[in-house]
Amino acid sequence: MTTEADVLIIGGGIAGVSLAGRLAGKAKIVLLEREEHLAMHTTGRSAAMFIESYGNAQVRALTQASRAFLEHPPEAFFAPILTRRPGLSIARPEDAAEFETFLADNPGIVHEIPAAEALARMPMVRGEVYTRFAVEPGTMDIDVHALFEGFRRMAAAGGVATRTRQEVLGLSQGAAGWTVTTPDGTFTAPILVNAAGAWAGKVGEMAGLGDRGLVPMRRTAVLIEPPPGVDVSGWMVVNDVAETFYFKPDAGLILASPADETPIEPCDVQPEEIDVATIAWRIEEATTLEVARIRRRWAGLRTFTPARVPIFEFDREGFFWLAGQGGYGMQTAPAVSARAAALVAERL
Ligand SMILES: Cc1cc2nc3c(=O)[nH]c(=O)nc-3n(C[C@H](O)[C@H](O)[C@H](O)COP(=O)(O)OP(=O)(O)OC[C@H]3O[C@@H](n4cnc5c(N)ncnc54)[C@H](O)[C@@H]3O)c2cc1C
């Protein structure tokens, strides 16, 4: 059976679903997801942070442009999406140059504070190891479920057809536009959006357009039990400016990552013991915390372009790239989806 549409979107993560939400009601849209459920890959595995100082200048601009939407989302987003969680960036003496660059890149967003003040706020950080500190008051926790579900509701209310268990196995182009083959049949549309996350390079190759240099990289996260009797709920997000680890509270536990970036073929990625051991070791080296029990561990694929900026643009003949969200796909989703939707809408 062949289903005809105006726009086919491949990928049911935040990228595909946020675009579907933005375009809903403007055209006949079908979203195709390989898995039984949406958001099973990178979107369901994030650390749920909104950090305006994170990433290069283009990423920071996209994050900052997303803030107003996240603070005042439309009605479809039932819950508040952001909760205040100030950030503390910490630097060792040997990382002074990175620390200076970080301050210079983020005027008005971060500011240096004296060591005594930083250590009074986060006394577990080892003052004999870390000597410079910067606060980012505007850092937030993101309610990823609320964000994703809001866009999904917008899409559903505007008539977007979401089809799960539809792995795109083949792509071809003809007079009717793009034809997509899945195990259940074929779908055609003049516009095809590649929002396939870690598989976006593979989908580009399937379309004969190459992979744009997209590289999926494994990142590991763990949930650590806090010391007995310690309430972590008011802790800041602590981030090493040399990007060797970060930690933050998460529902009574401590979420931590070794900030690993291991290039890997797209797959249902699982954590490696070495990365789990590395985060435990780095936390104990940087703080007075003892990593006695890890409750949960997981990994996800952050996919980067060579320039480490997301691509949202048309390629040949109605093929639209919405890929390379790296480690910022949740916090940049409002701005990226708005701009991507405007570009797609121009061709409807
Ligand atoms: C540990 C970790 C921490 C992170 N922390 C943050 C954070 O704090 N803040 C932030 O903003 N971002 C964070 N990120 C990054 C963020 O999660 C990603 O940028 C974002 O989820 C990417 O979304 P996506 O829709 O591109 O990919 P995905 O969510 O992976 O969605 C792509 C979808 O495409 C589907 N697909 C692929 N190929 C096909 C095919 N052939 N046919 C049909 N469907 C297909 C897949 O099944 C998948 O569901 C983090 C990521 C990780 C791993």
The ligand as an ORCA input file, in Angstrom:
! r2SCAN-3c Opt
* xyz 0 1
  C      24.028     11.168     28.026
  C      23.442     12.295     27.228
  C      23.178     13.505     27.842
  C      22.583     14.554     27.119
  N      22.253     15.696     27.782
  C      21.649     16.703     27.117
  C      21.251     17.869     27.823
  O      21.436     17.969     29.030
  N      20.644     18.879     27.118
  C      20.421     18.782     25.757
  O      19.896     19.725     25.168
  N      20.779     17.671     25.076
  C      21.383     16.624     25.726
  N      21.741     15.507     25.048
  C      21.568     15.488     23.591
  C      20.137     15.240     23.157
  O      19.601     14.155     23.886
  C      20.142     14.964     21.628
  O      20.718     16.056     20.945
  C      18.734     14.738     21.066
  O      18.016     13.815     21.835
  C      18.817     14.235     19.632
  O      17.490     14.000     19.182
  P      17.202     13.348     17.774
  O      15.738     13.426     17.567
  O      18.105     13.946     16.748
  O      17.695     11.805     17.909
  P      16.925     10.540     18.522
  O      16.231     10.847     19.769
  O      17.909      9.424     18.548
  O      15.812     10.229     17.430
  C      16.115      9.697     16.149
  C      15.055      8.651     15.832
  O      15.189      8.242     14.471
  C      14.802      6.874     14.409
  N      15.366      6.295     13.183
  C      16.665      6.197     12.859
  N      16.798      5.592     11.666
  C      15.544      5.296     11.237
  C      15.035      4.657     10.076
  N      15.819      4.184      9.118
  N      13.692      4.518      9.963
  C      12.832      4.995     10.930
  N      13.279      5.605     12.057
  C      14.621      5.740     12.208
  C      15.423      6.277     15.669
  O      14.810      5.052     16.029
  C      15.206      7.386     16.675
  O      14.019      7.193     17.451
  C      22.315     14.413     25.733
  C      22.587     13.194     25.106
  C      23.125     12.139     25.842
  C      23.376     10.837     25.147
*
